Structure formats: C-alpha cells, structure tokens
Amino acid sequence: MNINVTLLGGDCPRRFILSGRIGQTLHRLHLAGKKGITPLESPALRLAAHVHSLRKMGFIIETEREPHGGAYPGYHALYTLVSGVSVGAA
C-alpha cells in the first residue's frame, strides 16, 4: 500500500509517500480519528514500531494506556493521530 501524505501545520506542509505497514498504520490512524487504534485490533501489525517510525518523521501521535481483561489482564496502548494530515492514494 502506497499513500501520499501531507503533514499539515507549521510554516510549510511536508509531503511523504508512505508504503507498506507504515503507510497502512498512518492510514488506519487517519481513518480512526479520535477513536484511535490499538494493538488488540490487529496484533500482527507491530503497531508500536510503526508508530515510533511515524513519530520520527514528525507526526504527532498520542499514546494512552487502557486496561484489558481476559486470560492475560494488563494494559495496552491506544494510539491517536494528533497531527493534521491530508491523505490520498499514491
């Protein structure tokens, strides 16, 4: 999956062509809006690593800890895209 992304804000917008899982992660964050996404929704995605890569590119992504039950209770991350972006197909 390749997507064109424009990171809005600041003096001049920055443009990226994101591919693979990084592109997929940003696309899912963008679609989720304020609801956010969690690794429980797609455990094979290596979500934390892709969020880290997006942050290094300059995207602002918030992390919130949420509790979960089940056989292995604990916490998981909820990631929400804060940066304004414009997303289109490459």
Stockholm file with secondary structure:
# STOCKHOLM 1.0

chainA/1-90         MNINVTLLGGDCPRRFILSGRIGQTLHRLHLAGKKGITPLESPALRLAAHVHSLRKMGFIIETEREPHGGAYPGYHALYTLVSGVSVGAA
#=GR chainA/1-90 SS CEEEEEECCSSSCEEEEEEHHHHHHHHHHHHHGGGCBCTTTCGGGCHHHHHHHHHHHTCCEEEEEEEECSSSCEEEEEEEECSCEEEEEC
#=GC SS_cons        CEEEEEECCSSSCEEEEEEHHHHHHHHHHHHHGGGCBCTTTCGGGCHHHHHHHHHHHTCCEEEEEEEECSSSCEEEEEEEECSCEEEEEC
//
